Amino acid sequence: MRPAEVPPAGDVADRAAAGTTVRPTPPWRYAIGMFGTSIPINLIKGSMILYYVDILGLDVRAYGIVMVIYAIIDAIDNPVLGYLSDRTRTRFGRRRPWLLVGAPLLAACMVAFFSAPDSLEGVGLVLWFAVFAIGCEAFDSMLNANYGALLPELFPAERRRAVANSLRQGFQLVALVISLAVTPLLTTQVFGTETTTGGFTTTALIYGAIAVLAITFMALSVRENPRYSTRQRPRFLPAIASVVRNPLFWQVGLVGACYGIAMALVLSGVQLYVRYSLGLPVANALYLQGAVIGVTALALLGWTRLVARFGAPRMWRIAFTVLAAGFVALFFAADLVTGILAGVVLGLGWSGMLATNDLIVARVLDGDAARHGEHREGLFLSAFGFFGRLNGVVTGLALASLGVFFGYNSGDDPGNDPGLAFRIYLTVYPFALAVIGAIASRFIRIPEAGTPQ
């Protein structure tokens, strides 16, 4: 007689915590979805300024206005999408239908975003940019509200959750290597040139196909807990009111936004930092971004072990400090070599934030579920997404400030010192945000894992 198979300890903990016999989802199957969700949005955020402002000549003031409008719309649609996800009841689960629909829609919108007709200018160019930028962000919100909500549901035990989170951040970093580091090479040398846009359209088509395949595979692989779908459906206004009355929502959300906005500034400006501040062809961004992402990926295992030993809150606070130090080093970089060395420090801090920030948010979600008896991960994460969407406002205002202080209005009108302008944009602004986050994080009392607030 064959001995009975004994499931891993993590699986037992997950089943007990979920109160169901549903077979647990392997962490890697869930994590690979991050690869698909990261490629499109990082191509958009990493190349939109280069594509629209520097090549097509969109004025930075128009860019800033669109980003403010985009952030307002996104702040409204995020909680609505999360609420609809929490209320969804199908035989395929709550989250999977949204993922399967959102993936091709985001891919199609991204291709259109990078296919602006060369004849467009003035108001026409602004409208094209606004429509497809807002559309891409809406479909990205749809995907991430549902994908992110699966993390606490699929992995209730924090140790296994930390493994799943580290794996998905690893997949995100692979996606970043492709969508950020490799993109300048593809768009300016393989499929296009430094001054043309055709390479962006081809690259967007390829990335869109990859993203749809990865998200579809993940969505068909995960096993949602049916017990969560049988609960009473939350009502919108009372649920929103409950979320905004939670002090940790504001505390963790605002501090996390300091990290998110800082990295959004880096991702959106690194190609122009390489062009103007380091005086190198845009394709050299491959080496700088590759070094940062490579260090970030390698350091994830170390940060994960530190989290297991010392806890997520302590390492979260330390990671903020390391991140701020990276921006100081990057400010003084004068060439590609010193830029890469500075990027190593930045990568260490970024890796720490990737390993800890989502675990801090998950603790808040656990506390909310324990306190109210409802699993509102979609709504709660979408509400948290409001803070993340502030990066659209801040990056828009930061870019517009370059026109005010340094005379950089577009690639056609770069001003007298675009090198200093993008050095400030890429290092000084993010450094200030990281310092604020590092200080504020020390005053937040994070709940213990698995306990109500």
N, C-alpha and C positions, 0 to 999 in steps of 0.2 A: 504493500500500500504506500502510495506517495504521501509524504508529509505535507500538511497544509502550508500554503505559501503565507508568509508573514509580510504584510505591506510595510514600506519604510515608515519610520517614526513620523516624518513630516506629513505623509499621507494620512496617517491615523489622526494626527492633530487637526488637519484640515477637515476631515470628515466629522470629527467630533464637534469642532467649532461650528460647522455649517449645519449640523443636525440632520444629515441626509446621507444616503448610501451612494450618491452619485460618484462615479469614478473621477478622481482628480485629474486635472489637465496637466500634462508635463510642462514645467516652466518654459522650456525652450520653444514649445509650440506657441505659447502666448507671447513670448518675448520677440519672436520674429516679426510680429505685427508692427513693432516699433520701427523696423527697417522700412516697411512700406509707408507708414505715416510720416516718417522724417524726410524722405527723399524729396517729395514735392514742395513742402513748405520751406525747407531750407534752401532749395534752389531759388524759390521766389524771394525769400528774405535776403539771401546772400547776393543776388544778382539784380534786384529791382532798381537800385540806385544806379549801378553801372549801365544797365540796359536803358532805362527811361531818362535819367538825368544826364549822364555823361555822354551817351551815344546819341539818343534821340533828341536831347536838348530840352527836356521838360524842366521848367523853372522850379527851383527848390521851394519857392513860396507856394506854388500850386501843389507840389508834392506834400508839403506840410499840412495844407488845408485838407487835402484828400485823406491823409493819415488820421487827422482828428475826426473827420466824418466816419471814416472806417472804424475807428475805435468805439465811437458812440453806437453805431449800428451793431458792432460785435458785442458790446456790453449788454445789448438788449437781446440779441438772438441766442447768446450762450445759455443763460438760464432757461429760456424757452425750449431749446433743444434738449437740455439735460432733463427737464421736467417731462417732455414727451417721451424720452427714452425710459424714464422710470415708470411711466404709465403704460408702456407698450406691453401687450400680452399676445404672443403668438406661439405656435408649437415649435418655432425655431429659437425661442428665447426673447429676451428684451433687447439685447445689444446687437446681436448678429445681423438682423435685417438692416439696421442703420449702417453698419459697416459695409455690407455687401452693396448697398445702394450708393453710399457716399464715396467709395473708392473710385469708380469710373467717372462720377461727376467732378471730383476734384481733379483728376487727370485731364479731363477734357477742358476744364476751365484754365488749368495751368498752361496747356498748349496754346489756348487763345491769348492768354496773358502775354506770352512771348512770341506772338505772331502779329504784332501791331503793324499795319500797312505803312510802308515807308513814306507815303504821301501825307500821312496824318501830321498835323502841327496845330499849335494853339489850343483852342477849346476842344477840338476833335481828339487830340492826343490826351488831354486831361480826362475827357469822358471815357475813352477806351481804358486808360489806366485805372480810373476809379471803379468802373463797372466790374472789371475782371479781378482787380485786387480785392474788392469787397466780396465778390463771389468765391474766390479761392479761400478767403479767410472763413467764410460761412461754412463751406464744405469741410475745411480742416477742423473747424469747431465741432461739426457733426461727428467726424471720425474720432476725434480725441475725447469728446465727452463720453462716448461709448467705450472706447478702448481703455481709457483710464479708469472707468468705473469697474472694469473687470478685475483689476488688480486686487482690491480688498475682498471682492466676492470669491474669486477663484483660490486665493491664498490667505485664509484667515490667520494661520500661524505666522507670527512675525519673522521667524528665522527663514522659513521657506519663501515668505514674501520678499525678504531682503535678497535672496538668491534670484528670484524671478525679476526683481527690479534691476539688479546688477546685470543680468543677462540682457534685459531689454535695453538698458543704457549702452551695453556693449554693441548691440545691433544698431542703436542710434548712432554710435560713433562710426561704425562701418558706413552707414548711410551718409554721415557728414563727410567722410573721406571722399565719397563719390560725389555728393551734391555740392560740396564746397571746394575741396582741394582739387579734385579732378576737373570740375566744371570749367574753370578758366582755361585749362589746356584744351578741352573739347570745343569750347565756344570761340576761342580766338585763334586756334592753330589747326585743329583737326577738321572741324566742320565750318569754321568761319575765320574772320580776321579781327584785329583789334578795333576796327572802326565800322564793322558791319554787324547785322543782327541775325543773319540766316543761321548761324551756328546755334543760337539760343533755341530756335524753333525745333531743329533736329534733336538737340539735347533734351528738350522738354518732352518730345514724343517718346524717346527711349526711356527716360526716367518715369514717365507716366505709365508705360506698359509694365515696368518692373514693380512699381508701387501697387498696381491693381493685382498682380499675381501674388505678391507677398501678403497683402491684406486679405485677399480671398482665401488663401491657404490658412491663415491664422483663424479667420472667422469660422471656417468649416471645421477647424480642429478643436476649438475650445468647447468645454462642456459647462454651460451655465447651470447654476443651481436652481432647479424648478421651484424649490421652496420659496425663493425670493419673489417669484412671479405670482404667487398665490396670495400675497399680502394685500391688504386694502390699498387701493391706489391713492397716492398723496394728492391733496388739493394744492393748487398752485400758490395762491396768495398766502395761506397759512404756512405753507412750507418755506416760501421765501422769507416771510417774517421771522420764522424760527431760525433760519440760517443767519440773517443779518443781526439778530439779537445775540448771537454767539460771539463773545469777545475774542475767542481764538480765531474765528474766521477773519476778523480784521487784523489781528496781530500777525498771525502766520502769513496771511495773504499779502499784507503790505511789505513785510520783510522779504518774503519770497519774490515779490515783484522787483525788489532792488537787485537781486541776482538775475532775474529774467531779463530785465531791461538792460542791465550791463552787458550781458552776453548778446542781446539783440543788436546793440550798438556795434559790438565787435563783428558779428556775422554780417551785418549790412555794410560795414565800412572797410573791411580788411582789403578788398581788392583795390580800392582807391587809396588806401594807406600805402600799399605796395607801389602803386603807380606814382603817387605824388610825394609821400613822405620818405620812402626809401629810394625813389627815383629808378624803379625797375619796371620791366614789362609786366603786365597783369598776370601773365602765365606763371610768374614766379610765386604768386600766391599759393600755388600748389605745394611748394616746399615749406612755407611758413605754416599754412593750415595743416599740412600733413604732419609736421612735427608736433604741433599743439594737440591734434587729435590722437596721434600715436601715443604720446605721453599720457593723455587722459585715459585712453583705453588700458594701457599697461598698469596704471595706478589704481584702476577700479578694484582689482582683487585685493590690494592692500587696504584701501578704504573700507571695503566690505568686511574684512577681518577686524579692522579697528572698530567698526560699528557693532559687530557681534560681541566684542570685548568690552567696549566702553559705552555703548549706546548711541543711538542716532542723534539725540539732541547735542551731546558734547562734541561730537565730530562735525556736526552741522555748523556750530559756532567757529570751530577751528578752520574749517574749509573756507568760510567767509574771509578770514584774515589772510590765508594763503592766496586767495583770489585777488585781494586788494594789492598784495605784494607783486603779483604778476603784472598788473597794470603799471606800476611804478617802473619795473624793469623794461616794459615795452615802450614807455615814453622815451627812454634814453637810447633805444636801438637806433643805429645809424646805417646799417646795411643788412643784408640778408642773414649773415652769420650771427650778428648780435641780436637780430630779430628772432631767430630760431632759439637762441639761448634764453631770451626773455620768454619766448613761448613755452619753454619747458616749465617755468615757474607758473605761468598762467594755466597750463594744462593740469598741473597738480591741484590747483585750487578748483578748477572746473570739475575735475574728476570727483573731488570731495563733495561738491554740491550735487552732482548727478547721483552719487551714492546715498545721499542723506535727505535731500529736499522732499522727494516724493514719500519717503517713509514718515517724515514729520506730518505731511498732509494726511497720510493714511491713518495716523494715530488720531487726528481730529475727526476723520470719518468714522472710525471705530467708536469713538466716544459719542458721536451724534447718534449712531445706530443703537448703542446700548441705552442711551438716555431716552430716545423717543420710540424705540421698537419698530422703526421703519428703515428700510434700506434705500436711502435716497442718494446713492453715490453719484448718479448722473447729474442731478440737480446741484449737489454740493460741489462737485468738481467743476461744473460749468460756472457756478458762482465764483469759485476760486479763479476760474479762467478770466473773470473780469479784470483781476489784477494783472494777469499775464498780458491781456490785451492793452493795458496801459502802455506797453512798449511801443505800440503804433503811434500813440500821441507823442511820447517822449522822443522817439527816434525822428519823427517828423519835425518837432520843434528844435531838436538838436541840429538837424541838417539845415533847417531854416536859419538858425543862429549863425551858421558859417557864412551866410550871405551878409548878415548884419555886421559881424565882427571882422571877417576876413575877405569879403567881397566875392566869395565863391557862390555863384548863382546857378551854374550849369557847366557842362563840359565845353560849351561854346563861350562861356564867360567865367573862367576859373579864378579870377582875381590875381593879386600880386603874389600871394604866398599860399597856394593850395596845400603844400606840404605841411605847413604848420597847422592849417585848418583841420586836416584829417588826422594829424597827430593828437590834437585836442579832442576831436570827435571819438577817436578810438581808445584813448587812454585816460584823459583827465575826467571826462564825464563818467565813464564806467567806474573809475577809481572812487569818485565821490559817492556813488551809489553803493559800492561794495563796503566802504567804510561805514556808511549809515546802517547797512544790513548787519555788519559785524557787531556794531555797538548795540543796536536794537534787539538782536537775537539773544543777548545775554539777560534781557529783562522779561523774556517770555517763559512761562512755566508750561512746558509740554507735558501732556498727560502720559501716564505709563501705558505701555502697549497692552491693548486688550481690556482697558478699564474705562468706565464712563467718566465723563468730565464732572 
